[in-house]
Every structure is written in structure tokens, then in C-alpha cells.
Amino acid sequence: MKWLIESARQFRDDDNGAAMVEYSILIGIVAAASIVAIIAIGGWVGSQFTGLCTNLNGKGVSSTGGAGGTC
């Protein structure tokens, strides 16, 4: 009987499972924020390259080395 009571106390006092769940949630939040940041930065970089390409095409510079080309 003592063994059963002691086992129940150890089970009640064990916080490892709760900590693991908390860390899992934290990792999920960090991963989601990273994905959102990468998508946002990717869109910004894409628009910057599009603007650069437009400006270069307006000046008669091409990405292929010839005059008046397109990006």
C-alpha cells in the first residue's frame, strides 16, 4: 500500500511532461513566426528585384549583356 501511495505522489509531482508540452508549444510559435518572417522578407526582396529590373530596362541595360533586353 505504501508503494502505491508513493507512486501516486511521484506521478503527481512529476512536471517533466508539462514542461515538454510547454517547450513544444514555444517551438511551434517560434517556427510559425519564422515562416511568416521568411515569407514577408521574400516578398520584399522579390519586389526590390522587380523594381531594379524595371529601372535597368528603362536605362537600356539587360540581364543578358545586350542593350534593351529584359530581366
C-alpha positions in Angstrom: 0.0 0.0 0.0 2.9 2.4 0.8 4.3 1.7 -2.6 1.1 2.7 -4.3 0.8 5.9 -2.3 4.5 6.8 -3.0 4.0 6.1 -6.7 0.9 8.3 -6.8 2.9 11.2 -5.1 5.7 10.8 -7.6 3.3 10.9 -10.5 1.6 14.0 -9.1 4.9 15.8 -8.5 6.4 15.0 -11.9 6.5 18.1 -14.1 8.5 16.8 -17.0 5.5 16.1 -19.2 4.1 19.6 -18.6 7.5 21.2 -19.4 7.8 19.2 -22.6 4.4 20.4 -23.7 5.3 24.0 -22.9 8.5 23.8 -24.9 6.7 22.1 -27.8 4.2 25.0 -27.9 7.1 27.5 -27.7 8.9 25.8 -30.6 5.7 25.8 -32.6 5.3 29.6 -32.1 8.9 30.3 -33.0 8.6 28.1 -36.1 5.4 29.9 -37.2 6.9 33.3 -36.6 10.0 32.3 -38.6 7.8 31.1 -41.6 5.8 34.4 -41.6 9.1 36.4 -41.5 10.6 34.5 -44.3 7.5 34.9 -46.5 7.4 38.6 -45.8 11.1 39.1 -46.4 10.8 37.0 -49.6 8.0 39.2 -50.9 10.0 42.4 -50.2 13.2 41.0 -51.9 11.1 40.0 -54.9 9.6 43.4 -55.2 13.1 45.0 -54.9 14.4 42.9 -57.7 11.4 43.7 -59.9 11.9 47.4 -59.3 15.6 47.1 -60.1 14.9 45.2 -63.3 12.4 47.8 -64.3 14.8 50.6 -63.7 17.6 48.8 -65.6 15.3 48.0 -68.6 14.4 51.7 -68.7 18.1 52.6 -69.0 18.8 50.2 -71.8 20.6 47.7 -69.7 19.7 44.0 -69.9 20.5 41.0 -67.8 21.8 39.1 -70.9 24.5 41.7 -71.6 22.9 43.3 -74.7 21.2 46.7 -74.9 17.4 46.9 -74.4 16.9 43.4 -73.1 14.6 42.2 -70.4 15.2 40.7 -67.0 
